[in-house]
């Protein structure tokens, strides 16, 4: 139901342009460093070599890359100069605007003093190349985020996917199919302190997006939030293992519509890495949560067939809204449509919400007239003092007898869907919802949904360490008959 007089359902039509129509090609640069000849034994990593093999195999078997599409820089080949020149040289020369470029890094990350004043906390995030340490602790021998951004400027018009499985104060993560580590000694952090006075681990939370903020990529997947550590165990990076598992098996396709978006991938990986972290004493203090940057929850991850035209991707069904706002912890939310899920035009309708957690409710209607309507909280709810607060185990009915009006099922007949979201953390949604509180169809549906998803999937920075926002969402279908 959309309003006292408006339609009750509709199918939402959204358009997301992945790339302009073109003859698509794709190249990948895979970088892995576990052998650091100028660093002590405690700094050596086991996982990067295995990560490279796994990523190369995944790209060829699932994303249709050929061996000639992939350049691998492993250990001695992964010097600072080779890394940057491969981005600005080999990738630039081998691709054209409209092509897909995948850049993957597995190894140590760190941070060094910011040199140009563009970092809020005064630190640049870095990759640690094979040749770091030959001159001692020299910041210029690391690969700075600013230098990555400059190298990527040689790839205008490409669809750049940057994947970082390393520690650099908040961009990396790694998981082992949900298994507990064999023992604490089997677990290694991918963080390298810089300088004699550097802290041994990052501390405090941050709100900025590290590494990829100005990197010029379409999207960056990083293993951990700001000031967290990335981890490896049993010979693999935890983030890399979960990412490949989610994409290759289709497990990250949370709504089962045969495509995986960045929002789905993050909401598949994050619970796995955070559960893993709780089992490891070394990890629990700072936690371990993957991130995407810039905010692009509607980015579609799918194979690109070389030589085939890339078409705009169209959303044209109500269930596809869950590509952008995935169904998450749905067992925590129960949506009942009263008196039932099937109605005739003119029937009075109520919604009864039961939550398994304390939080704040948002209720949206996806209607058969290709409209999206905010049902709760509306302007009238706010005027009546209804803030959307819902207690665990309690029931909230919309509208209840105090409203002074009822919802009616309106023409046309068809099938619609309700989306209920409960945020346990007090996510700042008030300004977004207030703009659409008149029980009228929301204009700019895609913009609204992407912004809503971005806020739900942003890092939570109000605790001692960063983590993901705690929220739950559930969908409930209904039908209106003539």
N, C-alpha and C positions, 0 to 999 in steps of 0.2 A: 504494500500500500504506500502511496506516495503522499497523499494529503487527504483532507476532508472531502475534497472534490476531485482530486487528480487520479490518474490511473494507479492500479495496484501492482502491476508488474511490467517488466520489459526486458529486452535483451540488450546488453551493453555492447556498443560497437566502438572499438578503439583502434587507432592506427599507429603503429610504431615502425618507423623507417630505419631498418638496420643499416642498409647501404643503398646508394642509388643503383639502378640497374646497370650492370657492367659485366664483363667477362672476368670472373673472379679467379685469382690465384692466391696462394698462401705459402708463407715461409715461416720457419721457426728457428729461433736461436736459443739453444739450451745450454745453460752455464751451470757447472757444478764444481765446487771446491771442497774437498775433505782433507787433502794433503797440503799442509802449510809448512814448507821446509824451514822457514825462518822463525817459527813459533814453537813453543814447548809442546811436549807430548799431550798435555792436558787440553790443548787447543785443537787437536786433530779430531775429525769427524768421520764416522763410518758411513752414514746414510747417503751423502750426495751422489756417489757413484751409482748406487742402486736406484736412486730417484731419477737420474738421467735415463737409465735404461727403461724404467717404468714409463716415464713421460714420453720418450721416443716411441715406445711400443704402442702406447695409447693413441698418440697422434696418427700413427700409421694405420692402426687397426680400426679406429673409431672415427677419426676426423679426416681420413682419406689423404693424409700427407704421404708423399713418396720419400724415399731416402734422400733424394737430391734436394728436397724441399727443406731439409733439416741440417743445420750446422751445429755441431756439439763442441763446446769448449770445456774440457775436463782437466782439472788440476793444472799441470804445467802449461797447458794452452790457455788457461783462464787468467791471463795477466790483465792488469788494468788496461793497458793499451789495446790488447786484443778484444776485450769486452766492448769498449767504447767504439773502436774502429769497425767492429762487426755490426754494430747497430747503425752507425752513420754511414758506413761504407757498404758492406755486403748486403744488408737488408735493404738499404736505399737503392742499390743498383739492381737487385733481384726482384723488386716489387714496383708497383705503380699505384697511383691513387685508386681507391676502390678495393685493393687487395687486403687480405687478412694477414697480420703479423702477430705471431706469438713469441713472447720473450719470457723465458723461465729461468729463475735463479735458485739454486740450492746451495747453502753454505752459511758461513758466519755473516752476521750483520753487526753493526755498531753505530755509534754516533760520535761526532767530533764537533768542536766549536764552530758555530756558524760564521762564515766569512763575509757574507753580504747583507746580513740583517733581515733576511726573509723568513726566519723561523721564530715563532712566538716564544719558544723556550730557549733560544740561543744555541741550538744544536742542529747540525745537519745529520740526516740518516745516511747510512752507507752500506754498500756491499764490501766484503773483504776479499780481495783477489788473491790469487796464488802467490804473487810476488810481494805481498805486504810483509813488512818486518825486516826486509833486507837492509834498510837504513835505520832500523829502530822504529820507535813510535812516531811516525811522520804522517800527519793527517792527509797530506797530498797524495800518499800512496794508496789510500782507499778510494773506492768509487763512490763519489758523493751523489746525493739525490739531484743536486743542481746539474751535475755532469751528465747524469742519465737523461734529465730533461732536455739538455742542450743536444745530446745525441739524437733523441727522438724527434727533435725539430727537423731532422733530415727526412722524416717520413710523413710529410703532409698528405692528408686525404686517405691514409691507410687506416684500417680498423685494427688498432693496436690493443692486444690483450697482454698485460704484464702480470706475471704470477711470481710472487716472491715468497720463498720458504726459507726465511732466515730471521734472525733477531736484529732489528735495528730500532729499538725502542718503540716497537709497535706496528709491525706490518707482517707478521708471519705466524704460522701454526702447522702442526703435523700429527696424524693419528694412525693407530694400528688396528683397524677393523674392530674397534671397541674392546679389544683385549687388554687386560691389565699387563703392565710390564713384568717381565720375569723377576726383576729385582731393581732396587734403586740404582745400582751401578750400571744397569743397562740403559739408563736414561741420560741423555746429554742435551744441554741447552745450546742453541745456536747463537750465542751472544758473546762478543769479544770486547772486553773493556778496553778503552783507549787511554793511553797515557798513565804515568805513574800515580797520578792523583785521581784517576777515574774510579767511580763507584763500581763495585763488583756486579751489581745488577741494577737495572733501571728502577726508579722509584716514583711514586705519585702518579696520578692520572693526568691525561691530556685530552683536550678537545679537538686539536687540529688533526688533519689527515697527513700522516708522515709519508715520505718518499714520493707518493704519486700525486700529491696535491697539484703540482705544476708540471707533471712529467709529460703531458701531452698525449696520454693514452686514452682510448675510449673507456677502458675500465681496468682497474688493478685489483687483483685478488692477493691479499697479504695474510700471512699466517697468524698474526696476533695484533691486538689493539695497541695503541700507544702505551709505551712503558710496560709491555708484557714481554715474555720470552717465547721464542719458538723452540720446539723440542723434537728430538728424534729418539727412536727406540727400536730395538730389534732390527737395526740395519736400514730403517727407512724413516724419512720425515713424516711426522704424524699428519700434518696438513696435506702434504702431497698424496699420501696414501688414501686419505678420505676424499680428497677432490677427485682423484682418478676413479675411485670406487663409485662415487655418486654419479659421475658422468658416464662411465663405461657400462655400468649395470642398469642405468636408468632409475636408480633408487632416489636420486635427487629430483625426479619428475614427480613432485609431491601431489599434483592433481591428476596425473596419469593421462595427460593429453598429448603425449609424444613430443614435447619440447621442454627444455629446461631453461629457466631464466636465472639471472644472477640472484634474485630474491629467493627463489627456491633452493639454489645451491647453498647460499649462506645459511638458510634455515635448516638445511640437511646437515651441514658440516658442524655448525656451532654447537648443537647439543652433544655431539659425539666428542668434540675436543674438550668441552667444558666438563663432561662426565669423566673423561680420561684424566683431566687435570686434578679432579677431586681425589683421585686414587694415588696421586704422587705427591709426597710431602714437599719436594723441591718446587713444585708448580703452584701449590694452593695459594700461596701468599699473593702472587701477582695475577693469577688466573691465566686463562689461555683461550682467546676468542678470535676467530678469523674476522677479516674486514674486507669491505669493498670500497673503492674510491675511484673516481668521484661517485656521488650518489646516482646510481643508474640501475634501479631494481628491475627495470623492464628489459634489460639487455638479454638477448636470446643466445644461448650457447648451443650451437648445432654445427654439424659438419658443413663445410663449403666445398662443393665439388668443383675441382679445377676445370676451367673452361666453360662452366655453366653460368648463365646469367643469374645474378642475384636479384631477387624480387623483394619488394616491400612486404613486410609481414603484417597481416591483418588479424585483429581480434574481432570476432563476430559472434561470440556466444557468451552467455552469462557465466558459464563455468570458467571461462578464461580469465576472469577478473582474479581468480586465485593464482594465476601466473605472477601477478604483481603483489597481491596480499595473500600469501599462502595460508592454507588451513594449518593451524599450529596449535598443539596441545588442545585439540578440539574436545577431548574428553572432559575438559574443565568447564565447558560451556554447554548448556542445553537450551535450545530454542524451541518452544512450543507455540504453534499457531492455533488460536482458539476461534471457533470450536473444532477446527481440524485443518488439514493441509489442502483440502479441496473446497472451493467456494463457488457460488454462482454470483453473477454480477448483481450488486446491490446488497449482498450479505455484509453484516457487521463483523469486524475482525479485530481481535486483540493479539498481542504477542506477550508471551510469558518467558522471561529469561531467568535461568538459574545458573549461578557461577560457582565453581569449585574454589575460587580464590577471591580475596579482597581486591577490588580494583575499581576502574572507571569504565563504564559501558558506552560503546558507540554502536548504533544499529543503522545499517544501510539497506536500501531496497534496490535491487537490480530488476528492472521491469521489462515487460514484453514490448514496450514502445521505445526500446533502445535508450532508456533514461536511467539515471542513477539519482536516488533521492535519499537524503539524510532523514531518518525517522526519529532518531533520538541521539543526543539531546537537541531539541529545536529551540527557537526563540521563546516559544510559549512555555517549554519546560524550564528554561532559565528564569522566566518571569514568575513561575510558580515555585521557584526555589529547588527544582529538581536538578541536581548537579551531575547525575549519572553515576554517583557512587553506589556500588553494589557490594554487599558483604557475602563472604563465602557461605554457601548453604542457604542464603536468603533468596526470595523471589521478587522480581521486579516486573510489573505488568505495564505495558504501553499500548494504548492509553488506559489509565485507571479511572475510576469514577470521578476523581477530582478534576479531570481535564475539562469536562463540560462538553465534549464532543466525542465522536467515534470515528474509526476508520471504516471505509466501505470499499468492497471489491468493485473496481471499475472496469469498464470495457477498455481495450479489447480482451477477449478471452485468450488464454495462453498460459505458459509456464514461466514462473519467475523464481527469484532466489533472494533470500535474506542473508546478509553478512553481519555477524555479531562479533565485536572485538572487545575484550576486556584487558586493560593495561594495569598490571599490578604496580608498576612504577608510575609515578605521576608524570607521564609524558606530556609535553606541551602541545596539546591539540586544540586548545580553546580558540585561538585565533583562526585556525583553519576551519573548524566546525562552525564558528559564529558566522562566517561568510556565507554559509549555506543552510541557515537555520530556519528558512521560511516555508519548509515543506514543499519546495518547488524543485523541479529537475535541476541538477547541477550542470552548469555549462563548463566546458573544459574538463570533461570527465577524466581523461587520461592524465592531465596535469594534477588534478586533485588526488587521484589514486597513487600516482608516483610519489607525490609529496607525503601522503599518508604513510605509504610503505617506507619511505626514507626515514621518517621520524620513528617508526616502530623498529627499524633495523639499525638505527644509529647507535654508536657506543654509549653506554651509560657511564657518566663521568662524575657522579655525585658521591660515589663511595671512595674508600681509600685506594682501590684499584679499579681499573676499567673492566667492564663486562658487557654482555649483551643486555638489552632491555627485556624485562620479563613481561610477556604478554601472551594471550591466547586468542584464537579466532576460530569460528565455526560457521558453516554454511547450512542453510535449510531451504529446501525447495518447496514450492507451493504451486497450485494450479487453480486457475479461474475458468469456469465453464460458462457458456452463454445462459 
